[in-house]
Amino acid sequence: MAERLPYVVLSCAISLDGYLDDAGEERLLLSGPADLDRVDQLRAESDAIMVGATTVRKDDPRLLVRSPDRVASRRRAGLAPSPMKVTVTEHVKLARSSAFFTVGDVPKLVYCPSDRVAEAQASFGDLATVVDGGETIAMRRVAADLAERGVRRLMVEGGGTVHTQFLAEGVADELQLAVAPFFVGDPRARRWTDEGAFRWCAQHRARLVETRTLDDVVLLRYALSRRCRD
Ligand SMILES: NC(=O)c1ccc[n+]([C@@H]2O[C@H](COP(=O)([O-])OP(=O)(O)OC[C@H]3O[C@@H](n4cnc5c(N)ncnc54)[C@H](OP(=O)(O)O)[C@@H]3O)[C@@H](O)[C@H]2O)c1
């Protein structure tokens, strides 16, 4: 029987030269209000939102649906006000005070390697469900486990390490890339992907299904699987 995976949407905002952030301490603002509203809509349509542990540490995102109308509409549909939160970590160094843990009455899942489960349980097992991701954690396995937990639509909000793995493993159905009109130009900053054996290359181009102008940001929406509808 075919493996059942959630519909996976990768979403991020980048500079014209492909950076997710600059090299400074403060989070770089790439999007404007219209793009943030796109992100909020995407969150509201999802069953789970995933970010890597570095994003949890550096940006301390709340990962909640902001719009009261969208929250109300989720409630009417019998859903929690915001999707489940998911992160992945090898080193299990996540602050208990992170908004990931402290904000939002929604399930929180932390995937870590088998040999770190006990440490993770001791560190934040009372704040989140610690999941054994196996010896090394593959995003396909995380996605399959989330499907078992009822996740039909997974939004991946970055960072680059996590996006790269979903792309390289071919576990992404759709890419929503918001391009901001400026350069970062600093190799110390984080690009949105690392090197990888990606299946989309000059001989196998991704299918562009939509472009949208959101203030001065352009949204590029690509289909990465046949499950993505125009
Ligand atoms: N512009 C945007 O839309 C956007 C969105 C999100 C993030 N960002 C930016 O992106 C940057 C962070 O990106 P990043 O690529 O450095 O980090 P990331 O993808 O957020 O997180 C990487 C970390 O996640 C954990 N991880 C990832 N894959 C794993 C695996 N297979 N097994 C075990 N652990 C795994 C590891 O955590 P441990 O180190 O704990 O082991 C790894 O160091 C930040 O600057 C943030 O501001 C921008």
The ligand as a MOL file (V3000), in Angstrom:
LIG
                    3D

  0  0  0     0  0            999 V3000
M  V30 BEGIN CTAB
M  V30 COUNTS 48 52 0 0 0
M  V30 BEGIN ATOM
M  V30 1 N 12.4900 34.3000 5.9100 0
M  V30 2 C 11.7650 33.3110 6.3670 0
M  V30 3 O 10.6530 33.0470 5.8740 0
M  V30 4 C 12.3170 32.4590 7.4850 0
M  V30 5 C 11.5520 31.4140 8.0070 0
M  V30 6 C 12.1220 30.6120 8.9930 0
M  V30 7 C 13.4140 30.8510 9.4200 0
M  V30 8 N 14.1220 31.8690 8.9060 0 CHG=1
M  V30 9 C 15.5220 32.1040 9.2930 0
M  V30 10 O 16.2380 30.9350 8.9950 0
M  V30 11 C 17.3320 30.8300 9.8890 0
M  V30 12 C 17.3750 29.4260 10.4990 0
M  V30 13 O 17.5180 28.5080 9.4660 0
M  V30 14 P 18.5280 27.2880 9.6260 0
M  V30 15 O 18.5670 26.6090 8.3110 0
M  V30 16 O 19.7960 27.7730 10.2020 0 CHG=-1
M  V30 17 O 17.8530 26.3880 10.7330 0
M  V30 18 P 16.4710 25.5940 10.8720 0
M  V30 19 O 16.1530 24.8450 9.6170 0
M  V30 20 O 15.4450 26.4960 11.4390 0
M  V30 21 O 16.8690 24.5780 12.0340 0
M  V30 22 C 17.9750 23.7210 11.8970 0
M  V30 23 C 18.0650 22.8940 13.1330 0
M  V30 24 O 16.9450 22.0070 13.2030 0
M  V30 25 C 17.3530 20.7530 13.6900 0
M  V30 26 N 17.2640 19.7720 12.6140 0
M  V30 27 C 17.0250 19.9990 11.3040 0
M  V30 28 N 16.9940 18.8330 10.6330 0
M  V30 29 C 17.2210 17.8680 11.5450 0
M  V30 30 C 17.3090 16.4530 11.4740 0
M  V30 31 N 17.1350 15.7900 10.3120 0
M  V30 32 N 17.5600 15.7670 12.5970 0
M  V30 33 C 17.7160 16.3990 13.7910 0
M  V30 34 N 17.6430 17.7480 13.9240 0
M  V30 35 C 17.4020 18.4630 12.8080 0
M  V30 36 C 18.7670 20.9270 14.1940 0
M  V30 37 O 18.5960 21.4350 15.5030 0
M  V30 38 P 19.6520 21.3830 16.7010 0
M  V30 39 O 20.6780 22.3940 16.3420 0
M  V30 40 O 18.8290 21.7660 17.8990 0
M  V30 41 O 20.1840 19.9930 16.7750 0
M  V30 42 C 19.2800 21.9960 13.2210 0
M  V30 43 O 20.4050 22.6740 13.7130 0
M  V30 44 C 17.1490 31.8920 10.9400 0
M  V30 45 O 18.0050 32.9660 10.6440 0
M  V30 46 C 15.7050 32.3380 10.7570 0
M  V30 47 O 15.5270 33.6880 11.0750 0
M  V30 48 C 13.5940 32.6960 7.9540 0
M  V30 END ATOM
M  V30 BEGIN BOND
M  V30 1 1 1 2
M  V30 2 2 2 3
M  V30 3 1 2 4
M  V30 4 1 4 5
M  V30 5 2 4 48
M  V30 6 2 5 6
M  V30 7 1 6 7
M  V30 8 2 7 8
M  V30 9 1 8 9
M  V30 10 1 8 48
M  V30 11 1 9 10
M  V30 12 1 9 46
M  V30 13 1 10 11
M  V30 14 1 11 12
M  V30 15 1 11 44
M  V30 16 1 12 13
M  V30 17 1 13 14
M  V30 18 2 14 15
M  V30 19 1 14 16
M  V30 20 1 14 17
M  V30 21 1 17 18
M  V30 22 2 18 19
M  V30 23 1 18 20
M  V30 24 1 18 21
M  V30 25 1 21 22
M  V30 26 1 22 23
M  V30 27 1 23 24
M  V30 28 1 23 42
M  V30 29 1 24 25
M  V30 30 1 25 26
M  V30 31 1 25 36
M  V30 32 1 26 27
M  V30 33 1 26 35
M  V30 34 2 27 28
M  V30 35 1 28 29
M  V30 36 1 29 30
M  V30 37 2 29 35
M  V30 38 1 30 31
M  V30 39 2 30 32
M  V30 40 1 32 33
M  V30 41 2 33 34
M  V30 42 1 34 35
M  V30 43 1 36 37
M  V30 44 1 36 42
M  V30 45 1 37 38
M  V30 46 2 38 39
M  V30 47 1 38 40
M  V30 48 1 38 41
M  V30 49 1 42 43
M  V30 50 1 44 45
M  V30 51 1 44 46
M  V30 52 1 46 47
M  V30 END BOND
M  V30 END CTAB
M  END
